[in-house]
Amino acid sequence: MKLEGKIHNLPGYAKAFLFAFLLTLSFGYYTGVLFIKHTTEFTSQGIEESYNGNQTEEEITEDDWENDDWEGENFQPLKYKKSEQEIISIIHEHVISFSLIFLLLGVIVLLTSIPVWLKKILIIEPFISTVLTFGGIWMLWKDITWMKYIVMFSGVLLTITFSVSVIIVMQQLLKKPTS
């Protein structure tokens, strides 16, 4: 069965449906990226602190609790290492969600008229990056701290792939039907 370019010949309501889906999906995806910015500042240290904390209970002093500069520029919120239950829950929820997101997006990409080599990259890469990102978070949590760089790289690659896929599909949805 030939899937090449099928997206161009979809009825207008189907194209509108897919366009609305992609806008909503993108809103959700980029809200997640904004959350990552707020929790990690897009830094390797921020990634590590997000899962492994920035202090242990033994390091907290009375001054930390009495600090009245809660809004000051030097304020750094206390972060603790996530529990095993928290880390398993985070990884489980994200891997399942990302698998479904990229399954749906990949099926739509298959209907476009872009070159097959590009389709292969856009439909396979997100699954590799999902495993690397969340497997890396697990290993980072297990104190293999250099994994924060793998998490960072694969997360960026995942977002680039998502963005390119959505842009391509939206452009293809706007194309006129072929005869």
DODREN-735918 format. One record per residue: residue number from 1; residue in one letter; x, y, z of N, C-alpha, C in turn. Coordinates in Angstrom, 3 decimals. Atoms other than C-alpha are relative to their C-alpha. Layout:
BEGIN
k;r;n_X;n_Y;n_Z;ca_X;ca_Y;ca_Z;c_X;c_Y;c_Z
NUM;a;X;Y;Z;X;Y;Z;X;Y;Z;
...
REM end
This chain:
BEGIN
k;r;n_X;n_Y;n_Z;ca_X;ca_Y;ca_Z;c_X;c_Y;c_Z
1;m;0.841;-1.175;0.000;0.000;0.000;0.000;0.892;1.245;0.000;
2;k;-0.781;-1.216;0.128;1.379;3.369;-1.005;-0.572;1.078;0.933;
3;l;0.427;-1.052;-0.925;1.207;5.988;1.753;0.456;1.386;-0.458;
4;e;-0.642;-1.230;0.471;3.272;8.605;-0.067;-1.009;1.051;-0.450;
5;g;0.817;-1.131;0.413;1.421;11.925;-0.262;-1.489;-0.126;0.265;
6;k;1.432;0.185;-0.276;-1.925;10.602;1.001;-0.572;1.193;0.762;
7;i;0.467;-1.121;-0.821;-2.141;13.601;3.327;-0.582;1.124;-0.856;
8;h;0.466;-1.073;0.887;-2.670;15.958;0.362;-1.433;-0.226;-0.461;
9;n;1.312;0.339;0.544;-5.820;14.144;-0.729;-1.062;-0.233;1.072;
10;l;1.009;0.136;-1.049;-7.540;14.016;2.639;-1.058;1.080;-0.173;
11;p;1.041;-1.037;0.061;-10.873;15.835;2.809;0.349;1.158;0.948;
12;g;-0.290;-1.199;-0.785;-10.784;19.346;4.275;-0.223;-0.184;1.494;
13;y;0.279;0.193;-1.422;-12.385;18.276;7.561;1.056;-0.891;0.665;
14;a;-1.050;0.869;-0.548;-9.733;15.545;8.044;1.294;0.794;0.191;
15;k;-1.181;-0.852;-0.128;-6.959;18.062;7.394;-0.154;0.956;1.183;
16;a;0.253;-0.909;-1.129;-8.561;20.499;9.862;0.139;-0.747;1.324;
17;f;-0.122;0.833;-1.192;-8.803;17.686;12.426;1.469;-0.238;0.364;
18;l;-1.422;0.249;-0.247;-5.114;16.798;12.054;0.734;1.277;0.392;
19;f;-0.623;-1.285;-0.316;-4.092;20.465;12.124;-0.313;0.386;1.450;
20;a;0.406;-0.318;-1.371;-6.078;21.040;15.347;0.697;-0.927;0.999;
21;f;-0.702;0.956;-0.859;-4.586;17.870;16.844;1.456;0.410;0.193;
22;l;-1.415;-0.380;-0.083;-1.044;19.025;16.030;0.202;1.289;0.793;
23;l;-0.094;-1.228;-0.803;-1.658;22.484;17.493;-0.147;-0.315;1.489;
24;t;0.230;0.368;-1.398;-3.007;20.977;20.713;1.165;-0.819;0.554;
25;l;-1.140;0.815;-0.402;-0.229;18.390;20.890;1.231;0.871;0.224;
26;s;-1.147;-0.909;-0.124;2.372;21.121;20.348;-0.123;0.872;1.237;
27;f;0.226;-0.792;-1.210;0.818;23.256;23.078;0.409;-0.803;1.236;
28;g;-0.360;0.859;-1.124;1.147;20.352;25.497;1.491;-0.291;0.060;
29;y;-1.422;0.336;0.054;4.656;19.429;24.360;0.852;1.185;0.456;
30;y;-0.829;-1.165;-0.332;6.041;22.957;24.606;-0.268;0.531;1.404;
31;t;0.236;-0.300;-1.414;4.365;23.480;27.994;0.944;-0.859;0.845;
32;g;-0.964;0.872;-0.679;6.476;20.505;29.100;1.415;0.532;-0.106;
33;v;-1.329;-0.594;0.179;9.581;22.154;27.650;0.159;1.214;0.920;
34;l;-0.031;-1.153;-0.914;8.716;25.317;29.609;0.191;-0.460;1.442;
35;f;-0.175;0.561;-1.343;8.413;23.207;32.770;1.460;-0.409;0.226;
36;i;-1.409;0.408;-0.111;11.889;21.768;32.102;0.892;1.214;0.173;
37;k;-0.789;-1.225;-0.154;13.261;25.291;31.710;-0.081;0.519;1.439;
38;h;0.176;-0.495;-1.369;11.803;26.285;35.079;0.660;-0.896;1.045;
39;t;-0.570;0.905;-1.002;13.093;23.198;36.871;1.491;-0.255;-0.171;
40;t;-1.415;0.314;0.232;16.534;22.854;35.245;0.806;1.168;-0.547;
41;e;-0.661;-1.123;0.688;17.325;26.196;33.570;0.762;-0.462;-1.239;
42;f;-0.664;0.591;1.170;18.402;23.983;30.636;1.506;-0.150;0.226;
43;t;-1.418;0.219;-0.295;21.723;23.277;32.367;0.199;-1.430;0.474;
44;s;-0.295;1.364;-0.460;23.431;19.972;33.121;-0.106;-0.081;1.522;
45;q;0.112;-0.014;-1.469;23.652;20.947;36.805;-1.469;0.012;0.416;
46;g;1.424;-0.046;-0.300;19.947;21.774;36.800;-0.679;-1.343;-0.197;
47;i;0.553;1.337;0.242;19.121;18.372;35.323;0.355;-0.915;1.173;
48;e;-0.433;0.851;-1.105;21.176;16.624;37.996;-0.738;0.344;1.292;
49;e;0.677;-0.422;-1.229;19.654;18.676;40.818;-1.484;-0.339;-0.016;
50;s;1.419;0.292;0.107;16.156;18.045;39.531;-0.327;-1.414;0.483;
51;y;0.244;1.394;-0.390;16.511;14.317;40.200;0.777;-0.415;1.243;
52;n;-0.849;0.407;-1.132;19.322;14.054;42.759;0.054;1.032;1.115;
53;g;0.042;-1.021;-1.033;18.671;17.242;44.728;1.254;0.855;0.009;
54;n;-1.152;-0.874;-0.145;21.005;20.036;45.676;0.518;0.019;1.434;
55;q;-0.455;0.116;-1.388;21.304;19.268;49.389;-0.561;-1.284;0.589;
56;t;0.540;1.115;-0.764;20.898;16.387;51.743;-0.565;0.575;1.288;
57;e;0.594;-0.497;-1.241;18.935;16.688;54.965;1.066;0.400;1.005;
58;e;-1.062;-0.306;-0.950;22.201;16.711;56.899;0.642;1.363;-0.281;
59;e;-0.628;-1.262;0.378;23.418;19.781;54.969;-0.872;1.214;0.296;
60;i;0.893;-1.121;-0.241;20.378;21.922;55.794;0.241;0.552;1.394;
61;t;-0.234;-0.663;-1.289;21.002;24.434;58.543;-1.244;0.768;0.408;
62;e;1.095;-0.821;-0.501;18.650;26.472;60.687;-0.128;1.278;-0.834;
63;d;0.017;-1.213;0.816;19.652;29.472;58.553;-0.794;-0.182;-1.290;
64;d;0.757;0.258;1.219;18.135;27.812;55.497;-1.495;0.208;0.231;
65;w;1.414;-0.121;-0.302;14.729;27.743;57.203;-0.376;1.421;0.406;
66;e;0.275;-1.353;-0.467;15.040;31.234;58.638;0.328;1.052;-1.059;
67;n;-0.351;-0.925;1.078;16.211;32.795;55.372;-1.248;0.771;-0.425;
68;d;1.162;-0.796;0.368;13.850;35.698;54.721;0.129;0.583;-1.409;
69;d;-0.220;-0.490;1.353;15.219;36.373;51.233;-0.575;-1.006;-1.010;
70;w;0.622;1.018;0.832;12.732;34.010;49.542;-0.147;0.430;-1.446;
71;e;0.155;-0.490;1.360;12.462;36.211;46.471;1.304;0.564;-0.561;
72;g;-1.254;-0.610;0.423;16.089;37.417;46.283;0.666;-0.738;-1.142;
73;e;-0.639;0.603;1.171;18.339;36.757;43.338;0.931;-1.144;0.383;
74;n;-0.876;1.096;-0.442;20.550;34.434;45.421;-0.783;-1.176;0.581;
75;f;0.816;1.070;-0.562;17.629;32.307;46.584;0.075;-1.241;-0.877;
76;q;-0.007;1.273;0.706;17.996;28.680;45.629;-0.882;-0.953;0.799;
77;p;0.892;0.891;-0.740;15.104;26.400;46.575;0.698;-1.316;0.333;
78;l;-0.551;1.298;-0.390;15.983;23.229;48.442;-0.621;-1.083;-0.880;
79;k;0.469;1.118;0.805;15.731;20.166;46.243;0.601;-1.260;0.592;
80;y;-0.451;1.274;-0.536;15.953;16.608;47.488;0.013;-1.045;-1.102;
81;k;-0.039;1.123;0.943;16.810;13.425;45.656;-1.379;-0.638;-0.039;
82;k;1.304;0.631;0.158;13.649;11.889;44.260;0.047;-1.418;0.561;
83;s;0.088;1.368;-0.509;12.479;8.678;45.867;-0.065;-0.960;-1.183;
84;e;0.070;0.995;1.069;12.581;5.454;43.894;-1.403;-0.045;-0.598;
85;q;1.380;0.005;0.492;8.782;5.525;43.638;-0.255;1.198;-0.922;
86;e;0.176;-1.190;0.846;8.861;9.086;42.233;0.694;-0.173;-1.348;
87;i;-0.765;0.114;1.239;11.554;8.322;39.658;-0.620;-1.053;-0.925;
88;i;0.655;1.033;0.808;9.817;5.129;38.495;-1.286;0.556;-0.600;
89;s;1.248;-0.583;0.478;6.534;7.012;38.191;0.256;1.001;-1.126;
90;i;-0.343;-0.987;1.025;8.113;9.866;36.209;0.392;-0.695;-1.305;
91;i;-0.485;0.691;1.200;9.865;7.494;33.816;-1.140;-0.770;-0.672;
92;h;1.116;0.785;0.537;6.843;5.218;33.395;-0.984;0.890;-0.757;
93;e;0.994;-0.876;0.618;4.427;8.064;32.657;0.529;0.656;-1.273;
94;h;-0.555;-0.684;1.161;6.754;9.857;30.264;0.283;-0.948;-1.167;
95;v;-0.301;0.937;1.092;7.869;6.803;28.287;-1.292;-0.449;-0.685;
96;i;1.283;0.392;0.600;4.267;5.657;27.779;-0.569;1.160;-0.818;
97;s;0.555;-1.172;0.694;3.118;9.182;26.850;0.775;0.322;-1.271;
98;f;-0.812;-0.328;1.173;6.037;9.855;24.500;-0.147;-1.062;-1.081;
99;s;0.206;1.064;0.989;5.559;6.473;22.827;-1.280;0.236;-0.783;
100;l;1.274;-0.246;0.671;1.943;7.319;22.065;0.038;1.282;-0.841;
101;i;-0.142;-1.254;0.751;2.750;10.898;21.002;0.714;-0.263;-1.320;
102;f;-0.795;0.197;1.208;5.389;9.731;18.552;-0.549;-1.103;-0.896;
103;l;0.718;0.952;0.849;3.309;6.784;17.345;-0.992;0.765;-0.882;
104;l;0.993;-0.759;0.760;0.524;9.148;16.320;0.655;0.962;-0.992;
105;l;-0.685;-0.937;0.877;2.881;11.772;14.917;0.692;-0.746;-1.148;
106;g;-0.675;0.799;1.025;4.826;9.076;13.046;-0.955;-0.505;-1.063;
107;v;0.999;0.456;0.975;1.690;7.687;11.401;-0.368;1.147;-0.938;
108;i;0.329;-1.152;0.835;0.855;11.181;10.188;1.166;0.332;-0.933;
109;v;-1.185;-0.260;0.828;4.431;11.717;8.931;0.072;-0.995;-1.161;
110;l;-0.016;1.006;1.070;4.133;8.473;6.939;-0.869;0.395;-1.188;
111;l;0.926;-0.412;1.057;1.326;10.104;4.921;0.509;1.175;-0.830;
112;t;-0.525;-1.170;0.712;3.481;13.019;3.771;0.759;-0.417;-1.254;
113;s;-0.745;0.276;1.234;5.370;13.332;0.514;1.475;0.385;0.128;
114;i;-1.423;-0.291;-0.190;8.797;13.976;2.032;0.826;-1.229;-0.384;
115;p;-0.840;1.150;0.361;11.759;11.758;1.051;-0.024;-1.096;1.072;
116;v;0.070;1.155;-0.902;11.747;8.274;2.587;1.103;0.037;1.050;
117;w;-1.095;-0.044;-0.974;15.161;8.769;4.251;-0.339;0.950;1.151;
118;l;0.378;-0.953;-1.038;13.775;11.791;6.141;-1.135;-0.560;0.856;
119;k;1.083;0.653;-0.747;10.614;9.903;7.090;0.572;-0.992;1.011;
120;k;-0.594;1.012;-0.890;12.733;7.087;8.536;0.613;0.650;1.235;
121;i;-0.612;-0.704;-1.136;14.666;9.534;10.699;-1.081;0.528;0.937;
122;l;1.025;-0.647;-0.817;11.567;11.381;11.890;-0.902;-0.987;0.731;
123;i;0.890;0.957;-0.676;9.625;8.223;12.773;0.741;-0.944;0.955;
124;i;-0.755;0.913;-0.862;12.435;6.171;14.412;0.758;0.741;1.106;
125;e;-0.841;-0.729;-0.953;14.624;8.779;16.145;-0.694;0.298;1.332;
126;p;0.614;-0.330;-1.289;12.042;9.828;18.777;-0.047;-1.165;0.984;
127;f;0.045;1.158;-0.891;11.836;6.297;20.141;1.374;-0.264;0.616;
128;i;-1.370;0.140;-0.515;15.617;6.085;20.475;0.272;1.074;1.044;
129;s;-0.238;-1.100;-0.948;15.771;9.503;22.149;-0.835;-0.142;1.261;
130;t;0.830;0.209;-1.198;12.901;8.617;24.497;0.681;-0.979;0.950;
131;v;-0.698;0.992;-0.841;14.783;5.546;25.735;1.276;0.606;0.590;
132;l;-1.233;-0.618;-0.502;18.056;7.498;26.009;-0.285;1.058;1.069;
133;t;0.318;-1.062;-0.953;16.427;10.435;27.798;-0.434;-0.580;1.337;
134;f;0.550;0.485;-1.267;14.472;8.492;30.377;0.816;-1.135;0.603;
135;g;-0.988;0.946;-0.537;16.966;5.630;30.677;1.154;0.768;0.634;
136;g;-1.054;-0.852;-0.542;19.559;8.360;31.211;-0.395;0.621;1.326;
137;i;0.477;-0.550;-1.271;17.421;9.932;33.935;0.084;-1.065;1.090;
138;w;-0.102;1.095;-0.973;17.235;6.545;35.662;1.456;-0.186;0.450;
139;m;-1.418;0.211;-0.348;21.022;6.114;35.497;0.568;1.213;0.729;
140;l;-0.409;-1.203;-0.738;21.565;9.724;36.601;-0.459;-0.103;1.437;
141;w;0.542;0.176;-1.349;19.338;9.019;39.590;0.801;-1.058;0.781;
142;k;-0.852;1.035;-0.622;21.539;5.957;40.256;1.431;0.506;0.187;
143;d;-1.281;-0.682;-0.240;24.450;8.457;40.554;1.049;-0.226;-1.086;
144;i;-0.907;-0.001;1.150;25.982;7.918;37.118;-0.163;1.391;-0.608;
145;t;0.286;-1.413;0.253;26.241;11.684;36.834;0.305;0.468;-1.418;
146;w;-0.288;-0.436;1.366;27.734;11.916;33.344;-1.179;-0.232;-0.938;
147;m;1.188;0.250;0.818;24.388;10.668;32.020;-0.823;1.263;-0.206;
148;k;0.743;-1.252;0.181;23.051;14.205;32.465;0.270;0.589;-1.389;
149;y;-0.319;-0.501;1.346;24.814;15.046;29.183;-0.750;-0.780;-1.079;
150;i;0.796;0.823;0.918;23.097;12.153;27.394;-1.460;0.436;0.068;
151;v;1.379;-0.462;-0.190;19.768;13.281;28.865;-0.203;1.328;-0.720;
152;m;0.087;-1.317;0.616;20.429;16.813;27.687;0.011;-0.112;-1.535;
153;f;-0.131;0.163;1.443;21.513;15.796;24.164;-1.228;-0.681;-0.598;
154;s;1.138;0.739;0.556;18.727;13.271;23.613;-1.298;0.779;0.157;
155;g;1.180;-0.840;-0.179;16.124;15.665;25.006;-0.079;1.094;-1.055;
156;v;-0.040;-1.025;1.050;17.225;18.391;22.590;-0.335;-0.636;-1.342;
157;l;0.264;0.692;1.261;17.213;15.911;19.704;-1.477;-0.377;-0.120;
158;l;1.416;0.354;-0.032;13.736;14.740;20.709;-0.870;1.210;-0.346;
159;t;0.777;-1.213;0.245;12.416;18.306;20.685;0.186;0.503;-1.436;
160;i;-0.236;-0.389;1.401;14.049;19.097;17.342;-0.802;-0.901;-0.934;
161;t;0.740;0.941;0.842;12.544;15.959;15.806;-1.497;0.259;0.069;
162;f;1.423;-0.323;-0.162;9.118;16.786;17.236;-0.344;1.244;-0.823;
163;s;0.264;-1.278;0.671;9.307;20.357;15.917;0.038;-0.137;-1.518;
164;v;-0.130;0.183;1.453;10.499;19.371;12.437;-1.183;-0.814;-0.534;
165;s;1.123;0.834;0.434;7.818;16.671;12.170;-1.296;0.804;-0.070;
166;v;1.233;-0.785;-0.043;5.018;19.025;13.183;-0.004;1.050;-1.103;
167;i;-0.073;-1.030;1.046;6.204;21.790;10.841;-0.228;-0.616;-1.386;
168;i;0.156;0.665;1.298;6.477;19.387;7.893;-1.446;-0.422;-0.219;
169;v;1.381;0.466;0.156;3.053;17.871;8.522;-0.943;1.175;-0.218;
170;m;0.885;-1.163;0.174;1.403;21.278;8.897;0.139;0.597;-1.399;
171;q;-0.203;-0.492;1.376;2.978;22.440;5.626;-0.692;-0.915;-1.006;
172;q;0.611;0.968;0.914;1.796;19.266;3.915;-1.534;0.066;0.070;
173;l;1.443;-0.128;-0.135;-1.730;19.739;5.293;-0.539;1.195;-0.772;
174;l;0.425;-1.219;0.699;-1.869;23.150;3.629;0.140;-0.129;-1.521;
175;k;-0.156;0.208;1.443;-0.923;21.747;0.193;-1.333;-0.384;-0.630;
176;k;1.207;0.341;0.770;-3.613;21.398;-2.440;0.037;-1.488;-0.361;
177;p;0.043;1.427;0.396;-4.787;17.871;-3.346;0.673;-0.220;-1.350;
178;t;-0.612;0.372;1.270;-2.860;16.108;-6.105;-1.005;-0.826;-0.802;
179;s;0.965;0.753;0.809;-4.675;14.538;-9.022;0.410;-1.408;-0.225;
REM end
